[in-house]
């Protein structure tokens, strides 16, 4: 017997249809429009068909695009492992606290970093990274006689500085996910291990980690997507008077920031859409692959 496409309840059917129309208007139509515009040379309301010229230019005649891909991958490789490991350590520590009130305070204090708007966070961290001695980090280094670091003004330290901010901001969110996963592990496993005389490391290695694998994989999925969409911290922290963000010398220009530059600073909307398509494809491939991996591990 074939399944009904819409439920029998008329109210439920209307809600589903309305939700489908809303998603089509605010999600799928803009995506399809971006795909279509990627084959054009678009400026404001003027548009001309150029076929694959934008994609050809992207891969053969635009070193800045290649640099933006490298910056995005480097940032992801710095932030993702750090947040995944640090969040797990903090989650295990918080979960070990037996007092519910203390555990709630610790959880809230860590999660507060993620709740605060990233723009406000970036502004504060920008002043902390001031290259002169008035910056918090440089003032500390100066007290120990270690000199000063140019942080956001140096091509070698600018991206790691942004990675520090990204790690600090996202770790609280990762901690909450890990904590939820840890609290779903039945106590009977830990009680059996305690009876067998297992130490804390063996309990963590042979009980906690295997049972937490689906949660860890989910963190990797979310972290990958989050880091590939890096924009706010770069835009706020590297903006200079009269200069586009992403400096110095493009060392912090991510793919999303490069899309913004082409669309709004250079008015190359068709080319920006082509870059968006290139970013859209690997994000979806990675998401599908990782969710299939999660499903396989859960079923296993």
C-alpha positions as CSV (number, residue, x, y, z in Angstrom):
1,X,0.0,0.0,0.0
2,X,1.5,3.4,-1.0
3,X,2.1,5.9,1.7
4,X,0.3,9.2,1.7
5,X,2.4,12.2,0.6
6,X,0.4,14.5,3.0
7,X,-1.2,13.6,6.3
8,X,-5.0,13.2,6.5
9,X,-5.2,16.0,9.1
10,X,-5.9,19.2,7.1
11,X,-4.2,21.4,9.6
12,X,-1.0,19.3,9.5
13,X,-1.1,19.3,5.7
14,X,-1.4,23.1,5.6
15,X,1.5,23.5,8.0
16,X,3.7,21.1,5.9
17,X,2.8,22.9,2.6
18,X,3.5,26.3,4.2
19,X,6.8,25.1,5.6
20,X,7.8,23.7,2.1
21,X,6.9,27.0,0.4
22,X,8.9,28.9,3.0
23,X,11.9,26.7,2.6
24,X,11.7,27.0,-1.2
25,X,11.6,30.8,-1.1
26,X,14.3,31.4,1.5
27,X,16.6,28.5,0.9
28,X,16.3,26.6,-2.3
29,X,15.4,29.5,-4.6
30,X,18.5,31.6,-3.5
31,X,20.7,28.5,-3.9
32,X,19.4,27.8,-7.4
33,X,19.7,31.5,-8.2
34,X,23.3,31.5,-7.1
35,X,24.1,28.5,-9.3
36,X,22.5,30.4,-12.3
37,X,24.3,33.6,-11.6
38,X,27.6,31.8,-11.4
39,X,27.5,31.5,-15.2
40,X,27.0,35.2,-15.7
41,X,28.9,38.5,-15.5
42,X,26.5,40.3,-13.2
43,X,26.8,43.9,-12.0
44,X,23.8,45.3,-10.2
45,X,20.9,44.8,-12.6
46,X,23.1,44.2,-15.6
47,X,23.8,40.5,-16.5
48,X,25.5,38.8,-19.4
49,X,26.0,35.1,-20.0
50,X,29.7,34.0,-19.8
51,X,29.3,30.2,-19.4
52,X,32.2,28.6,-17.5
53,X,34.4,31.7,-17.7
54,X,34.1,32.4,-14.0
55,X,35.1,28.9,-13.0
56,X,38.0,28.9,-15.6
57,X,39.3,32.1,-14.1
58,X,38.9,30.8,-10.6
59,X,41.2,27.8,-11.1
60,X,43.6,29.2,-13.7
61,X,43.9,32.9,-13.2
62,X,43.1,33.8,-9.6
63,X,45.8,33.2,-7.1
64,X,43.8,35.0,-4.4
65,X,41.1,32.3,-4.7
66,X,43.7,29.6,-4.2
67,X,45.1,31.5,-1.2
68,X,41.6,31.8,0.3
69,X,41.1,28.0,0.1
70,X,44.4,27.5,1.8
71,X,43.6,30.0,4.5
72,X,40.2,28.3,5.2
73,X,41.8,24.8,5.4
74,X,44.6,26.0,7.6
75,X,42.2,27.7,9.9
76,X,40.0,24.6,10.1
77,X,43.0,22.4,10.8
78,X,44.0,24.7,13.7
79,X,40.6,25.2,15.3
80,X,38.8,21.8,14.7
81,X,41.3,19.5,16.6
82,X,41.7,22.1,19.3
83,X,38.0,22.5,20.0
84,X,37.3,18.7,19.7
85,X,40.1,17.8,22.2
86,X,39.7,20.7,24.6
87,X,35.9,20.4,24.6
88,X,36.2,16.7,25.5
89,X,38.6,17.3,28.3
90,X,36.5,20.0,29.8
91,X,33.3,17.9,29.4
92,X,34.8,15.0,31.2
93,X,36.0,17.3,34.0
94,X,32.5,18.9,34.3
95,X,30.7,15.6,34.1
96,X,32.9,14.3,37.0
97,X,31.5,17.0,39.3
98,X,28.8,15.4,41.4
99,X,27.3,18.6,42.8
100,X,24.6,19.6,40.4
101,X,24.8,23.3,41.2
102,X,28.5,23.5,40.7
103,X,28.2,21.5,37.5
104,X,25.6,23.9,36.2
105,X,27.7,27.0,37.1
106,X,30.8,25.5,35.3
107,X,28.7,24.5,32.3
108,X,27.1,28.0,32.1
109,X,30.5,29.7,32.5
110,X,32.0,27.8,29.6
111,X,29.0,28.1,27.4
112,X,28.8,31.9,28.0
113,X,31.7,32.3,25.5
114,X,29.6,30.9,22.7
115,X,26.4,32.8,23.7
116,X,28.1,36.2,23.5
117,X,27.8,37.6,19.9
118,X,30.9,36.9,17.9
119,X,31.1,40.6,16.8
120,X,31.4,41.7,20.4
121,X,33.9,38.9,21.1
122,X,36.0,39.9,18.1
123,X,36.1,43.6,19.1
124,X,37.4,42.7,22.6
125,X,40.0,40.2,21.3
126,X,41.1,42.8,18.7
127,X,42.1,45.2,21.5
128,X,43.8,42.3,23.4
129,X,45.9,41.6,20.3
130,X,47.0,45.2,19.9
131,X,50.6,45.1,18.6
132,X,51.8,47.8,20.9
133,X,52.4,47.4,24.7
134,X,48.9,48.5,25.4
135,X,47.5,45.2,24.2
136,X,46.9,42.7,27.0
137,X,49.0,39.9,25.6
138,X,51.9,42.2,24.7
139,X,51.8,43.8,28.1
140,X,52.1,40.4,29.7
141,X,55.0,39.4,27.4
142,X,56.7,42.7,28.1
143,X,56.6,42.2,31.9
144,X,58.5,38.9,31.4
145,X,61.0,40.6,29.1
146,X,59.9,38.7,26.0
147,X,59.3,41.7,23.8
148,X,56.1,42.2,21.8
149,X,54.4,40.3,19.0
150,X,52.6,42.0,16.1
151,X,49.8,39.4,16.3
152,X,47.2,40.6,13.7
153,X,49.7,42.7,11.8
154,X,52.1,39.9,10.9
155,X,51.4,37.3,8.2
156,X,52.9,34.5,10.3
157,X,50.8,35.2,13.4
158,X,47.5,36.7,12.1
159,X,45.8,33.5,11.2
160,X,46.9,31.7,14.4
161,X,45.6,34.7,16.4
162,X,42.2,34.3,14.7
163,X,42.3,30.5,15.4
164,X,42.8,31.3,19.2
165,X,39.6,33.4,19.1
166,X,37.7,30.7,17.2
167,X,38.8,28.0,19.6
168,X,37.9,30.1,22.6
169,X,34.5,30.9,21.2
170,X,33.5,27.4,19.9
171,X,34.8,25.2,22.7
172,X,31.8,26.0,25.0
173,X,29.4,24.8,22.3
174,X,31.4,21.6,21.8
175,X,31.5,21.1,25.6
176,X,27.7,21.1,25.8
177,X,27.4,18.5,23.0
178,X,30.0,16.2,24.7
179,X,28.3,16.7,28.1
180,X,25.0,15.6,26.6
181,X,26.7,12.5,25.2
182,X,28.5,11.6,28.4
183,X,25.3,11.8,30.4
184,X,23.6,9.2,28.1
185,X,26.2,6.6,29.0
186,X,24.7,4.2,31.6
187,X,26.4,4.1,35.0
188,X,26.3,0.3,34.9
189,X,29.4,0.3,32.7
190,X,31.4,2.4,35.1
191,X,30.2,0.4,38.1
192,X,31.3,-2.9,36.4
193,X,34.7,-1.4,35.5
194,X,35.1,-0.2,39.1
195,X,34.4,-3.7,40.4
196,X,37.0,-5.1,37.9
197,X,39.6,-2.7,39.3
198,X,40.0,-0.6,36.1
199,X,41.8,2.7,36.5
200,X,40.5,6.0,35.2
201,X,42.5,5.9,32.0
202,X,41.3,2.4,31.1
203,X,37.7,3.5,31.9
204,X,38.0,6.5,29.6
205,X,39.7,4.5,26.9
206,X,37.6,1.4,26.8
207,X,34.2,2.7,27.9
208,X,33.8,6.4,27.5
209,X,35.5,6.9,24.1
210,X,33.8,4.0,22.3
211,X,30.4,4.9,23.6
212,X,31.0,8.6,22.8
213,X,32.1,7.9,19.2
214,X,28.8,9.1,17.6
215,X,29.0,12.4,19.6
216,X,32.6,12.9,18.6
217,X,31.8,12.4,14.9
218,X,28.9,14.8,15.2
219,X,31.3,17.4,16.7
220,X,33.6,16.9,13.7
221,X,30.7,17.4,11.3
222,X,29.5,20.6,13.0
223,X,33.0,21.9,13.6
224,X,34.0,21.3,10.0
225,X,31.0,23.3,8.7
226,X,31.4,26.0,11.3
227,X,35.1,26.6,10.5
228,X,34.6,26.5,6.7
229,X,32.2,29.4,7.1
230,X,34.7,31.6,9.0
231,X,33.9,35.3,8.4
232,X,32.9,37.5,11.3
233,X,36.1,37.3,13.3
234,X,38.2,38.0,10.2
235,X,36.0,40.9,9.1
236,X,36.0,42.6,12.5
237,X,39.5,41.9,13.7
238,X,41.5,42.6,10.4
239,X,39.5,45.6,9.2
240,X,41.9,48.6,8.8
241,X,41.1,52.2,8.0
242,X,40.7,52.5,4.2
243,X,41.6,48.9,3.6
244,X,39.6,45.7,3.0
245,X,39.6,43.1,5.8
246,X,41.6,39.9,5.3
247,X,45.1,41.3,5.8
248,X,47.9,41.4,6.1
249,X,48.6,40.6,2.5
250,X,45.5,38.3,2.4
251,X,46.9,36.0,5.0
252,X,43.5,35.8,6.8
253,X,41.2,36.0,3.7
254,X,38.9,33.0,4.0
255,X,36.7,31.8,1.2
256,X,33.6,33.4,2.7
257,X,35.4,36.7,3.1
258,X,36.6,36.5,-0.5
259,X,33.0,35.9,-1.6
260,X,32.0,39.0,0.3
261,X,34.8,41.1,-1.3
262,X,33.9,40.1,-4.8
263,X,30.2,40.6,-4.3
264,X,30.2,43.9,-2.3
265,X,33.6,45.5,-2.6
266,X,34.4,44.7,-6.3
267,X,30.7,44.3,-7.5
268,X,31.6,41.0,-9.2
269,X,28.4,39.2,-8.2
270,X,28.6,36.5,-10.8
271,X,32.1,35.6,-9.8
272,X,31.2,35.6,-6.1
273,X,28.3,33.2,-6.9
274,X,30.8,30.9,-8.7
275,X,33.0,30.8,-5.6
276,X,29.9,30.2,-3.5
277,X,29.1,27.2,-5.6
278,X,32.6,25.8,-5.2
279,X,32.2,26.2,-1.4
280,X,28.7,24.7,-1.4
281,X,29.7,21.5,-3.1
282,X,32.5,20.3,-0.7
283,X,30.4,21.3,2.3
284,X,27.6,19.1,1.2
285,X,29.9,16.2,0.2
286,X,31.6,16.4,3.6
287,X,28.3,16.5,5.4
288,X,26.8,13.5,3.6
289,X,30.0,11.5,4.1
290,X,30.3,12.3,7.8
291,X,26.6,11.7,8.5
292,X,26.8,8.3,6.7
293,X,29.8,7.5,8.8
294,X,27.9,8.5,12.0
295,X,24.9,6.3,10.9
296,X,27.2,3.3,10.3
297,X,29.0,3.7,13.6
298,X,25.7,4.0,15.5
299,X,24.2,1.0,13.8
300,X,27.4,-0.9,14.5
